[in-house]
Structure formats: C-alpha cells, structure tokens
Amino acid sequence: MSFDRKSWEENGYVVIPNAVPQEKLQAVIDTIWSYTGKDANQRADWYKAPLLEGAMVNMSHNQPMWDNRQAPIFYEIFSELWGTEKLWVVLDRVNMNPPVAPGWDHSGFLHWDMDPTKAPEPMYQGVLYLTDTTAEMGGFQCAPGSQRRLVEWQATHSPEEGAPYPGTQGDWMMQKPHPIKDWVMDGLETKPIVGKAGDFVIWDVATLHGNGRNLSNRPRLAQYISLTPEGTTRASSLVHGGEELRQARIDSWCNGGYPGAVAAALGVPEGIASEWLNGILADPTKVMPLPAARYTPQLSADQLQALPALLQNAQPWNHPKVVYAQPLHKRYGIGGRFLAAELLSKEIAALLSAEFGLTFAPEPAQLTDLGEKLLGLKRW
Ligand SMILES: O=C(O)CCC(=O)C(=O)O
C-alpha cells in the first residue's frame, strides 16, 4: 500500500480511495439502523433516541464492523505508517450525523485527541466513509497544515500560554476560542473532506480535526478504524496497556453480543439497551424505569414487572468483573469503553436465564487469522 507521502506531510491527512467495497459498507449501514432501531427512510426516526452527543453511535461488536476492521487494506496502511507489522485493533465505533433540524443541531467541531502543549507522539486515526459524503454533509473536516503549525506553536510558546482562556467551561478541547487553536488556525482554513462511499481518510493526531454541521438532507454515516502497535491502544495519547489491555479487548469481543441479547429480552433496540446499561453503571438507581418496549419483548409483561426488583436484589453492577471493568475506559479510552456494559449485560442475561429460563448464546464476531492477531487472541 502506498499513498501520497508529500500530501500527508504537508496536510496532515490523506484520502485512500475505494478502500472497502459497497457490500461491506452497506452491511455496516444496515447494522447502524438496526442497532439504533431506526428506519433509514423515515426522516423522523433519525432524531429519535438513541442520538448521542457528537452523533456518535456506541456500537462496536458486530460482524460487519469486524469485517472492515480486519480487512487487509487497513493493516497495510497502518503497518506502513507505524513501521511495524505487529498491530492491534482499536475497538472504535460509528457515526450517524443527521441533518440539522429543530431539536438537533450538531454544530461540528475541530479538536485534538492529544494534549497540544506536549510534543506530539506518532498517532494516526482513520474514518471510513460509508456513503458518498459531500462538503455540506457534516463529514470529516480538518485544518490542513495545522499539524506543522502546532509544532511551531510549541517551539515558540510555553505550555502555560496554552491554558484555556479564563472562564472557559466544559471540555475546552471541543471549543473555540482557545489560545493554541486560535494561533494555529491563523491563516489556515477548515476544510470539509469530501469522499465517495468506501474512501478511507487517515489523519495525524496533531492535525486539528473533527466533523461538521450537516446541512444536507441525508445523514452522514461513517466507521472509525485505527490500528496501533501491539501492546498499545489509542486514548488521548498512545497508551501502553500490555496484557491487561489484551485481555480486556478479548473479553469485549467475546461478550459483545450480550447487550443485544438483553435488548431482545426487553424489546428495545440495542442502542436503547446500551444507554440503559450505561445509565445503571453511572448510577445504579437508574435501573428504574426499564426502557419502554418498542418491539415484542422476549420477557412477558409479568416478568418485565418483576425485573427491577430482581435486579435491585441481585445488583449485577456490583459483580467483581463489572466493577473491575468500569474504570478501564479511563486508562484505555475508546479501547476500553464498552466492556463494563457488556459484562453487566452478561450478568443480567444470566439472571434472566436463572429466573425466567431464557437462553442466550451470543456468538462473537468471526475473525480471520489476521483478525485474531489484531485482537490479540493470537500473538504476533
Ligand atoms: O467524525 C469524524 O470524521 C471525526 C471524528 C473525530 O474527531 C475523532 O474521531 O477524533
């Protein structure tokens, strides 16, 4: 795999055309709609829950996403960039950014997934375009050349000069104005990166980047894909996690089907079950109310009524494995984001089996030989 090195050095991103064939893109698109329980053709559905901040969809384990992650082309691209063939996969998610509408205005953003006051370590991120994406569709955007300007800023300023302006609230990295962003952006422009379905955009972490405001009439759909050297993952910097990270990722792959199993028991889309599970992890009193069924639940009305008390009694959120997994996302960022909810749903599934005789046997996604190495199941 070779790509335009000169453009990469100059702009801090590069587009690799036609990385994935249409049927592999469509499979992920279909899964986004079923995961979120939305009908792609019903505009009103685009804005129904689940619709998370930043238009992110927290799904990560299904065959179509894994098929793309383990496609040899990404392995070739990232091996070339990292200069090593021993790579692991980041368990990343997807994006479904519907057009601006009353009640939904994702204004877009530019940020760094790193501390801009510190010298950038090598780090690469990537996004696969699932549909043709025009400039007004809220797709990937960046400030070409900002990765070089950031290094200039660091050479001419002290880290203290990069402190957020007084009074800045919330996550300053997502906001403007900011002293480093303002300096870096002086004379640069934000460029929406247009692409065809199947194009893959890869960028250097030091490039100011994000996604835009969708002013079109179609949702923007994309899958994030990145690989990092064996033993590491990507959080706000390259994180060395070794054995703990490998085990967590394998656990996540193994148990990735349980939130879907719990969703079927409750009669809700998996994305709704996932919000409920994460709500419980944040605050166990949120076990009530159960999410309202949208489909026929596997549980009867009586069983659903009995469930909250059963859960409060069994407290599956206090299972040692769930408790252990909960802070992992702080260490491993996106690489550890989903495990606690997956393990919680596995415990809930066990309770549903014991109490109501439901049976669950979710199969993990099938992996190729390369996929097994990227996951860490097989060692390089
Ligand atoms: O949605 C996109 O294309 C960019 C997302 C982004 O900023 C990120 O993954 O850090």
The ligand as an SDF file (V2000), in Angstrom:
LIG
                    3D

 10  9  0  0  0  0  0  0  0  0999 V2000
  -16.3380   12.1090   12.6310 O   0  0  0  0  0  0  0  0  0  0  0  0
  -15.2360   12.3090   12.1770 C   0  0  0  0  0  0  0  0  0  0  0  0
  -14.9590   12.1450   10.9900 O   0  0  0  0  0  0  0  0  0  0  0  0
  -14.1040   12.7800   13.0820 C   0  0  0  0  0  0  0  0  0  0  0  0
  -14.2370   12.2660   14.4550 C   0  0  0  0  0  0  0  0  0  0  0  0
  -13.1560   12.7290   15.3630 C   0  0  0  0  0  0  0  0  0  0  0  0
  -12.9330   13.8950   15.5070 O   0  0  0  0  0  0  0  0  0  0  0  0
  -12.3630   11.7680   16.0900 C   0  0  0  0  0  0  0  0  0  0  0  0
  -12.5410   10.5420   15.9120 O   0  0  0  0  0  0  0  0  0  0  0  0
  -11.4860   12.1820   16.8670 O   0  0  0  0  0  0  0  0  0  0  0  0
  1  2  2  0
  2  3  1  0
  2  4  1  0
  4  5  1  0
  5  6  1  0
  6  7  2  0
  6  8  1  0
  8  9  2  0
  8 10  1  0
M  END
$$$$
